[in-house]
């Protein structure tokens, strides 16, 4: 085809970009450097199916976690307090799927990386836009999984806020993923079930990927799944280790509440405000609930909590059944020092102002003198070192 003959593959709106000199295509990125037969669409599609399922699971459970921690006004009063283990299951699934996605993303990038370095990098404006979209997709996925993994370790070596950044990266990665699926739809459909030569090699590779996903899942999921706890080798926490058999996320020393004031009283503000000493709280009817502490980092542990029902304390203050409650901690500072609880939780008979855990008086790290425990709530909203409850 000479220079004057139009290329039939070119769209009329494509603008050809100049090709760089061949001298730039040397070393490991030169043509023909990628020799494995597994750099082909069928293997990519199989890995992509698994990765897509993991990422969409992360996205949906992450949306639920975000809604429970920071609900929009229209949803705030409609959040359910049941099932009791709802947040434990969904956030555990979120972290399990996120960790499983790490080896899957590595395998997917390995199968397609020759395409990432194809030359010329842009054959037209539309091709350049497609590759830019892929770059944003890959970057957002890597950053999302990287920051999420470090969050399970409670290590934040970056200057930006984790939760908000993780939330918007999730939208960016998921949107990019859906656009990528739409752009590659015909290719994906062609290779969804089609088996090409080299089946044994592909099976060996997919078997290795499956084994790596199984290993990282089985050795980390025990922080949420009790019957996998014996295999909990790589997870950052063992949920059965800590005071009273419970781990600690934020100690009293970290919160600046090492000891409660000698004159500590619980103040309940409402139409009929009042205060109670510890002896007066203990003299009220005590109730017990078997509830989990479920943290955003992915670990959870159930315990027997005993104390006074929150709804009884609010009723004594003259609060209507539809009232929300604002809970304030002795904690000196922190994003969750003040917590608001919708009426669905405040009126649930399992929601307690807990004074004991597993038969023991709360120690300082578990929230002495009193803490909130409620069903289907993130651990950061189970406020410790409670000093005040305010009817809204």
MIZA-845848 format. One record per residue (C-alpha): residue number from 0; residue in one letter; x, y, z. Coordinates in nm, 4 decimals, padded with zeros to 6 digits, always signed. Example, Ala and Ser with C-alpha at 12.3 -4.5 7.8 and 13.67 -1.06 7.14 Angstrom:
% residues 2
seq  type  xx  yy  zz
0  A  +01.2300  -00.4500  +00.7800 $
1  S  +01.3670  -00.1060  +00.7140 $
This chain:
% residues 392
seq  type  xx  yy  zz
0  X  +00.0000  +00.0000  +00.0000 $
1  X  +00.1674  +00.3247  -00.1106 $
2  X  +00.1482  +00.6557  +00.0707 $
3  X  -00.1409  +00.7803  -00.1411 $
4  X  -00.3609  +00.4752  -00.0871 $
5  X  -00.5993  +00.5303  +00.2116 $
6  X  -00.5852  +00.2755  +00.4920 $
7  X  -00.9257  +00.0954  +00.4938 $
8  X  -00.8933  +00.0305  +00.8683 $
9  X  -00.8713  +00.3992  +00.9536 $
10  X  -01.1855  +00.5765  +01.0670 $
11  X  -01.2490  +00.9095  +00.8911 $
12  X  -01.2142  +01.0922  +01.2220 $
13  X  -00.8830  +00.9265  +01.3204 $
14  X  -00.5754  +01.1454  +01.3023 $
15  X  -00.2545  +00.9486  +01.2518 $
16  X  +00.0263  +01.0328  +01.4915 $
17  X  +00.3891  +01.0162  +01.3779 $
18  X  +00.5890  +00.7049  +01.4659 $
19  X  +00.9132  +00.7476  +01.6641 $
20  X  +01.2425  +00.6203  +01.5212 $
21  X  +01.3208  +00.2486  +01.5499 $
22  X  +01.6251  +00.3312  +01.7619 $
23  X  +01.3898  +00.3779  +02.0603 $
24  X  +01.2741  +00.0153  +02.0339 $
25  X  +01.5782  -00.1546  +02.1799 $
26  X  +01.6443  -00.3778  +02.4785 $
27  X  +01.3700  -00.5813  +02.6506 $
28  X  +01.0892  -00.3810  +02.4882 $
29  X  +01.1935  -00.4426  +02.1286 $
30  X  +00.9640  -00.6264  +01.8914 $
31  X  +00.9678  -00.9995  +01.9547 $
32  X  +01.0845  -00.9749  +02.3169 $
33  X  +00.7577  -01.1147  +02.4548 $
34  X  +00.7756  -01.4809  +02.3569 $
35  X  +00.5379  -01.6585  +02.5972 $
36  X  +00.2359  -01.8172  +02.4307 $
37  X  +00.0264  -01.7090  +02.7312 $
38  X  +00.0348  -01.3422  +02.6279 $
39  X  -00.2899  -01.4031  +02.4426 $
40  X  -00.6563  -01.3053  +02.4759 $
41  X  -00.7991  -01.6323  +02.6121 $
42  X  -00.5719  -01.6365  +02.9180 $
43  X  -00.6345  -01.2661  +02.9732 $
44  X  -01.0120  -01.3127  +02.9591 $
45  X  -01.0090  -01.6016  +03.2095 $
46  X  -00.7992  -01.4042  +03.4611 $
47  X  -01.0072  -01.0944  +03.3901 $
48  X  -01.3295  -01.2721  +03.4848 $
49  X  -01.1923  -01.3614  +03.8267 $
50  X  -01.0388  -01.0173  +03.8786 $
51  X  -01.3580  -00.8409  +03.7723 $
52  X  -01.5636  -01.0446  +04.0197 $
53  X  -01.3211  -00.9626  +04.3035 $
54  X  -01.3120  -00.5905  +04.2237 $
55  X  -01.6894  -00.5570  +04.1898 $
56  X  -01.7311  -00.7403  +04.5230 $
57  X  -01.4885  -00.4930  +04.6803 $
58  X  -01.6725  -00.1995  +04.5280 $
59  X  -02.0219  -00.3011  +04.6401 $
60  X  -01.9192  -00.3975  +04.9944 $
61  X  -01.7085  -00.0818  +05.0143 $
62  X  -02.0118  +00.1302  +04.9267 $
63  X  -02.2041  -00.0380  +05.2075 $
64  X  -01.9225  +00.0240  +05.4543 $
65  X  -01.9014  +00.3891  +05.3537 $
66  X  -02.2794  +00.4299  +05.3881 $
67  X  -02.2727  +00.2831  +05.7396 $
68  X  -01.9855  +00.5073  +05.8500 $
69  X  -02.0986  +00.8287  +05.6831 $
70  X  -02.4588  +00.7905  +05.5654 $
71  X  -02.6186  +01.0581  +05.3465 $
72  X  -02.9058  +01.2397  +05.5114 $
73  X  -03.1727  +01.0585  +05.3088 $
74  X  -03.0388  +00.7199  +05.4183 $
75  X  -02.9326  +00.7965  +05.7743 $
76  X  -03.2589  +00.7040  +05.9476 $
77  X  -03.3174  +00.3907  +05.7403 $
78  X  -03.0008  +00.1943  +05.8129 $
79  X  -03.0908  -00.1483  +05.9552 $
80  X  -02.9544  -00.2823  +06.2836 $
81  X  -03.0070  -00.6407  +06.1685 $
82  X  -02.8706  -00.8867  +06.0777 $
83  X  -02.6432  -00.8675  +06.3782 $
84  X  -02.3422  -00.9925  +06.1795 $
85  X  -02.4199  -00.7913  +05.8659 $
86  X  -02.1193  -00.5597  +05.8798 $
87  X  -01.8952  -00.8401  +05.9987 $
88  X  -01.9749  -01.0424  +05.6862 $
89  X  -01.9698  -00.7604  +05.4308 $
90  X  -01.6518  -00.5906  +05.5525 $
91  X  -01.4785  -00.9252  +05.5959 $
92  X  -01.5751  -01.0100  +05.2378 $
93  X  -01.4487  -00.6682  +05.1264 $
94  X  -01.1003  -00.7262  +05.2667 $
95  X  -01.0862  -01.0928  +05.1593 $
96  X  -01.1790  -01.0022  +04.8011 $
97  X  -00.9324  -00.7124  +04.7999 $
98  X  -00.6418  -00.9303  +04.9114 $
99  X  -00.7380  -01.2009  +04.6591 $
100  X  -00.7417  -00.9344  +04.3843 $
101  X  -00.3716  -00.8553  +04.4365 $
102  X  -00.2288  -01.1756  +04.2779 $
103  X  -00.5090  -01.1693  +04.0205 $
104  X  -00.4163  -00.8168  +03.9128 $
105  X  -00.0507  -00.9178  +03.8913 $
106  X  -00.1385  -01.2154  +03.6713 $
107  X  -00.3674  -01.0055  +03.4504 $
108  X  -00.0993  -00.7404  +03.3979 $
109  X  +00.1545  -01.0122  +03.3119 $
110  X  -00.0685  -01.1532  +03.0385 $
111  X  -00.1213  -00.8123  +02.8761 $
112  X  +00.2037  -00.6272  +02.9400 $
113  X  +00.3313  -00.6732  +02.5822 $
114  X  +00.0294  -00.4714  +02.4761 $
115  X  +00.1175  -00.2031  +02.7293 $
116  X  +00.4511  -00.1501  +02.5517 $
117  X  +00.3356  -00.1877  +02.1919 $
118  X  +00.4866  +00.0556  +01.9403 $
119  X  +00.3926  +00.3120  +01.8391 $
120  X  +00.2202  +00.3910  +02.1694 $
121  X  -00.0585  +00.5769  +01.9884 $
122  X  -00.1681  +00.5132  +01.6325 $
123  X  -00.4428  +00.7751  +01.6353 $
124  X  -00.6225  +01.0153  +01.8651 $
125  X  -00.8838  +00.7528  +01.9562 $
126  X  -00.6142  +00.4942  +02.0192 $
127  X  -00.4303  +00.7442  +02.2405 $
128  X  -00.7491  +00.8065  +02.4405 $
129  X  -00.8038  +00.4318  +02.4821 $
130  X  -00.4504  +00.3842  +02.6111 $
131  X  -00.4875  +00.6823  +02.8431 $
132  X  -00.8004  +00.5176  +02.9859 $
133  X  -00.6081  +00.1940  +03.0409 $
134  X  -00.3295  +00.3870  +03.2169 $
135  X  -00.5821  +00.5506  +03.4527 $
136  X  -00.7506  +00.2138  +03.5143 $
137  X  -00.4264  +00.0334  +03.5969 $
138  X  -00.2962  +00.3187  +03.8144 $
139  X  -00.6212  +00.3496  +04.0113 $
140  X  -00.6423  -00.0284  +04.0666 $
141  X  -00.2825  -00.0487  +04.1866 $
142  X  -00.3257  +00.2475  +04.4214 $
143  X  -00.6610  +00.1208  +04.5492 $
144  X  -00.5266  -00.2256  +04.6355 $
145  X  -00.1962  -00.0909  +04.7699 $
146  X  -00.3572  +00.1595  +05.0078 $
147  X  -00.6243  -00.0929  +05.1089 $
148  X  -00.3601  -00.3502  +05.2006 $
149  X  -00.1655  -00.0999  +05.4102 $
150  X  -00.4896  +00.0027  +05.5820 $
151  X  -00.5249  -00.3536  +05.7144 $
152  X  -00.1865  -00.2921  +05.8809 $
153  X  -00.2953  +00.0543  +06.0020 $
154  X  +00.0063  +00.2036  +05.8264 $
155  X  -00.0531  +00.5296  +05.6402 $
156  X  +00.2733  +00.6565  +05.4841 $
157  X  +00.0951  +00.9176  +05.2700 $
158  X  -00.0279  +01.2720  +05.3372 $
159  X  -00.3854  +01.2300  +05.2118 $
160  X  -00.6860  +01.0944  +05.4112 $
161  X  -00.7234  +00.7216  +05.3496 $
162  X  -01.0990  +00.6671  +05.3710 $
163  X  -01.2089  +00.9460  +05.1368 $
164  X  -00.9295  +00.8710  +04.8888 $
165  X  -01.0060  +00.4983  +04.8948 $
166  X  -01.3745  +00.5718  +04.8340 $
167  X  -01.3190  +00.7893  +04.5261 $
168  X  -01.0473  +00.5614  +04.3891 $
169  X  -01.3049  +00.2825  +04.4064 $
170  X  -01.5398  +00.4817  +04.1842 $
171  X  -01.2560  +00.5671  +03.9450 $
172  X  -01.1328  +00.2074  +03.9199 $
173  X  -01.4822  +00.0617  +03.8804 $
174  X  -01.5840  +00.3171  +03.6206 $
175  X  -01.2626  +00.2545  +03.4295 $
176  X  -01.3206  -00.1193  +03.4508 $
177  X  -01.6728  -00.0927  +03.3081 $
178  X  -01.5542  +00.1322  +03.0245 $
179  X  -01.2715  -00.1087  +02.9507 $
180  X  -01.5145  -00.4022  +02.9390 $
181  X  -01.7384  -00.2062  +02.7024 $
182  X  -01.4461  -00.1179  +02.4742 $
183  X  -01.3159  -00.4746  +02.4688 $
184  X  -01.6598  -00.6380  +02.4640 $
185  X  -01.6275  -00.8078  +02.1228 $
186  X  -01.2832  -00.9464  +02.2077 $
187  X  -01.4034  -01.0694  +02.5483 $
188  X  -01.7088  -01.2350  +02.3927 $
189  X  -01.4920  -01.4052  +02.1321 $
190  X  -01.2628  -01.5626  +02.3911 $
191  X  -01.5099  -01.6148  +02.6769 $
192  X  -01.5344  -01.9892  +02.6124 $
193  X  -01.3041  -02.0384  +02.3167 $
194  X  -01.0102  -02.2724  +02.3814 $
195  X  -00.6936  -02.2153  +02.1801 $
196  X  -00.3811  -02.4320  +02.1335 $
197  X  -00.1460  -02.4567  +02.4307 $
198  X  -00.4187  -02.5762  +02.6680 $
199  X  -00.1789  -02.7622  +02.8999 $
200  X  +00.0439  -02.4555  +02.9421 $
201  X  -00.2551  -02.2367  +03.0087 $
202  X  -00.3937  -02.4806  +03.2630 $
203  X  -00.0617  -02.4857  +03.4472 $
204  X  -00.0520  -02.1048  +03.4601 $
205  X  -00.4144  -02.0732  +03.5731 $
206  X  -00.3534  -02.3453  +03.8318 $
207  X  -00.0587  -02.1478  +03.9710 $
208  X  -00.2700  -01.8316  +03.9880 $
209  X  -00.5521  -02.0203  +04.1613 $
210  X  -00.3072  -02.1644  +04.4137 $
211  X  -00.1609  -01.8216  +04.4930 $
212  X  -00.5077  -01.6732  +04.5456 $
213  X  -00.6023  -01.9674  +04.7692 $
214  X  -00.2868  -01.9277  +04.9794 $
215  X  -00.3270  -01.5537  +05.0440 $
216  X  -00.6981  -01.6003  +05.1144 $
217  X  -00.6686  -01.8962  +05.3507 $
218  X  -00.3824  -01.7377  +05.5458 $
219  X  -00.5587  -01.4012  +05.5965 $
220  X  -00.9337  -01.4739  +05.6067 $
221  X  -00.9063  -01.6209  +05.9572 $
222  X  -00.9166  -01.2707  +06.1032 $
223  X  -01.2854  -01.2704  +06.0019 $
224  X  -01.3824  -01.6359  +05.9459 $
225  X  -01.3587  -01.8216  +06.2807 $
226  X  -01.3109  -02.1714  +06.1346 $
227  X  -01.0062  -02.0496  +05.9373 $
228  X  -00.8407  -01.8973  +06.2433 $
229  X  -00.5805  -02.1748  +06.2732 $
230  X  -00.4504  -02.0767  +05.9282 $
231  X  -00.4336  -01.7054  +06.0092 $
232  X  -00.0596  -01.6768  +05.9359 $
233  X  -00.0300  -01.3639  +05.7178 $
234  X  -00.3167  -01.1545  +05.8554 $
235  X  -00.2139  -00.8515  +06.0640 $
236  X  -00.4301  -00.9621  +06.3614 $
237  X  -00.5438  -01.2664  +06.5531 $
238  X  -00.8930  -01.1682  +06.6746 $
239  X  -00.8637  -01.3941  +06.9797 $
240  X  -00.5522  -01.2218  +07.1186 $
241  X  -00.5867  -00.9231  +07.3517 $
242  X  -00.7388  -00.8222  +07.6863 $
243  X  -01.0508  -01.0309  +07.7584 $
244  X  -00.9776  -01.2252  +07.4391 $
245  X  -01.0325  -00.9231  +07.2116 $
246  X  -00.7759  -00.7269  +07.0079 $
247  X  -00.7321  -00.3518  +07.0462 $
248  X  -00.7305  -00.1104  +06.7531 $
249  X  -00.6865  +00.2145  +06.9436 $
250  X  -00.5496  +00.2055  +07.2957 $
251  X  -00.6399  +00.4423  +07.5769 $
252  X  -00.2887  +00.5886  +07.5612 $
253  X  -00.3289  +00.6642  +07.1898 $
254  X  -00.6632  +00.8307  +07.2627 $
255  X  -00.5294  +01.0294  +07.5583 $
256  X  -00.7686  +00.8645  +07.8060 $
257  X  -00.5374  +00.6451  +08.0109 $
258  X  -00.7496  +00.6861  +08.3256 $
259  X  -01.1090  +00.8016  +08.3656 $
260  X  -01.1699  +01.0967  +08.6008 $
261  X  -01.2379  +00.9973  +08.9599 $
262  X  -01.5630  +01.1925  +08.9479 $
263  X  -01.6745  +01.0399  +08.6149 $
264  X  -02.0471  +01.0548  +08.5505 $
265  X  -02.2573  +00.9694  +08.2497 $
266  X  -02.4611  +01.2691  +08.1407 $
267  X  -02.7744  +01.2060  +07.9349 $
268  X  -02.9183  +01.5228  +07.7785 $
269  X  -03.2779  +01.5358  +07.6571 $
270  X  -03.6163  +01.6741  +07.7594 $
271  X  -03.5414  +01.5394  +08.1121 $
272  X  -03.1602  +01.5503  +08.1475 $
273  X  -02.9849  +01.3602  +08.4251 $
274  X  -02.6483  +01.2213  +08.5355 $
275  X  -02.5479  +00.8786  +08.6671 $
276  X  -02.2459  +00.7573  +08.8583 $
277  X  -02.0990  +00.4145  +08.7933 $
278  X  -02.2733  +00.2728  +09.1014 $
279  X  -02.6058  +00.4085  +08.9790 $
280  X  -02.5496  +00.2574  +08.6330 $
281  X  -02.4710  -00.0808  +08.7876 $
282  X  -02.7898  -00.0582  +08.9942 $
283  X  -03.0013  -00.0358  +08.6771 $
284  X  -03.1289  -00.3524  +08.5032 $
285  X  -02.8307  -00.5166  +08.3305 $
286  X  -02.8631  -00.6929  +07.9945 $
287  X  -02.6255  -00.9153  +07.8006 $
288  X  -02.5731  -00.9402  +07.4238 $
289  X  -02.3422  -01.1570  +07.2149 $
290  X  -02.2176  -00.9146  +06.9493 $
291  X  -01.9104  -00.8794  +06.7262 $
292  X  -01.6653  -00.5957  +06.7057 $
293  X  -01.6059  -00.5606  +06.3302 $
294  X  -01.3375  -00.3245  +06.2092 $
295  X  -01.2788  -00.1685  +05.8694 $
296  X  -00.9360  -00.3336  +05.8582 $
297  X  -01.1157  -00.6659  +05.8069 $
298  X  -01.0903  -00.8382  +06.1448 $
299  X  -01.3824  -00.9172  +06.3720 $
300  X  -01.4363  -01.0939  +06.7023 $
301  X  -01.7538  -01.1698  +06.8964 $
302  X  -01.7877  -01.1293  +07.2727 $
303  X  -02.0457  -01.1274  +07.5501 $
304  X  -02.1189  -00.7691  +07.6502 $
305  X  -02.3285  -00.6612  +07.9459 $
306  X  -02.4602  -00.3234  +08.0504 $
307  X  -02.7631  -00.0952  +08.0266 $
308  X  -02.9816  -00.0755  +07.7188 $
309  X  -02.9372  +00.2541  +07.5382 $
310  X  -03.3099  +00.2808  +07.4728 $
311  X  -03.3779  +00.2597  +07.8487 $
312  X  -03.1343  +00.5458  +07.9142 $
313  X  -03.2969  +00.7555  +07.6411 $
314  X  -03.6491  +00.6802  +07.7628 $
315  X  -03.5516  +00.7984  +08.1104 $
316  X  -03.4450  +01.1293  +07.9498 $
317  X  -03.7870  +01.1633  +07.7858 $
318  X  -03.6655  +01.0915  +07.4313 $
319  X  -03.9207  +00.9874  +07.1692 $
320  X  -03.8685  +00.6512  +06.9998 $
321  X  -03.7736  +00.8271  +06.6743 $
322  X  -03.4881  +01.0253  +06.8281 $
323  X  -03.1274  +00.9951  +06.7220 $
324  X  -02.8546  +01.0146  +06.9831 $
325  X  -02.5161  +01.1843  +06.9820 $
326  X  -02.2488  +01.0061  +07.1854 $
327  X  -01.9372  +01.1875  +07.3069 $
328  X  -01.6167  +01.0186  +07.4214 $
329  X  -01.3563  +01.1199  +07.6770 $
330  X  -01.1079  +01.0843  +07.3905 $
331  X  -00.9053  +01.4025  +07.3566 $
332  X  -00.9167  +01.4125  +06.9785 $
333  X  -00.9985  +01.1971  +06.6775 $
334  X  -01.2464  +01.1732  +06.3888 $
335  X  -01.4818  +00.9470  +06.5879 $
336  X  -01.4702  +01.1242  +06.9251 $
337  X  -01.8333  +01.2229  +06.8614 $
338  X  -02.0683  +00.9686  +06.7026 $
339  X  -02.4321  +00.9921  +06.5970 $
340  X  -02.6558  +00.6871  +06.6192 $
341  X  -02.9834  +00.6627  +06.4225 $
342  X  -03.3008  +00.5616  +06.6051 $
343  X  -03.2990  +00.2122  +06.4487 $
344  X  -02.9811  +00.1352  +06.6435 $
345  X  -03.0642  +00.3353  +06.9566 $
346  X  -03.3958  +00.1521  +06.9972 $
347  X  -03.2599  -00.1958  +06.9228 $
348  X  -03.2731  -00.4056  +07.2442 $
349  X  -02.9226  -00.5381  +07.1711 $
350  X  -02.7646  -00.1918  +07.1702 $
351  X  -02.5952  -00.1424  +07.5069 $
352  X  -02.3936  +00.1026  +07.7022 $
353  X  -02.1550  -00.1793  +07.7913 $
354  X  -01.9815  -00.1950  +08.1296 $
355  X  -01.8407  -00.5496  +08.1048 $
356  X  -01.7070  -00.7800  +07.8348 $
357  X  -01.6798  -01.1578  +07.8680 $
358  X  -01.7635  -01.1277  +08.2366 $
359  X  -01.4860  -00.8778  +08.3108 $
360  X  -01.5054  -00.5071  +08.3874 $
361  X  -01.3941  -00.3095  +08.0833 $
362  X  -01.0289  -00.2183  +08.1014 $
363  X  -00.9026  +00.1182  +07.9774 $
364  X  -00.8189  -00.0081  +07.6278 $
365  X  -01.1653  -00.1598  +07.5856 $
366  X  -01.3347  +00.1665  +07.6790 $
367  X  -01.3619  +00.1914  +08.0598 $
368  X  -01.5752  +00.3255  +08.2176 $
369  X  -01.8406  +00.2620  +07.9480 $
370  X  -01.8657  +00.2048  +07.5755 $
371  X  -02.1289  +00.1590  +07.3066 $
372  X  -02.1897  -00.1824  +07.1503 $
373  X  -02.4552  -00.2166  +06.8800 $
374  X  -02.5428  -00.4755  +06.6147 $
375  X  -02.4405  -00.4326  +06.2496 $
376  X  -02.2153  -00.1305  +06.3127 $
377  X  -01.8529  -00.0615  +06.2138 $
378  X  -01.6083  -00.0848  +06.5022 $
379  X  -01.5119  +00.2831  +06.4713 $
380  X  -01.8716  +00.3722  +06.5658 $
381  X  -01.8730  +00.1513  +06.8790 $
382  X  -01.7616  +00.4513  +07.0826 $
383  X  -01.5345  +00.3911  +07.3818 $
384  X  -01.4847  +00.6012  +07.6986 $
385  X  -01.8407  +00.7404  +07.6808 $
386  X  -01.9084  +01.0502  +07.8908 $
387  X  -02.2221  +01.1977  +07.7353 $
388  X  -02.5325  +01.0932  +07.5422 $
389  X  -02.7454  +01.3642  +07.3831 $
390  X  -03.0965  +01.3206  +07.2429 $
391  X  -03.1301  +01.4823  +06.8997 $
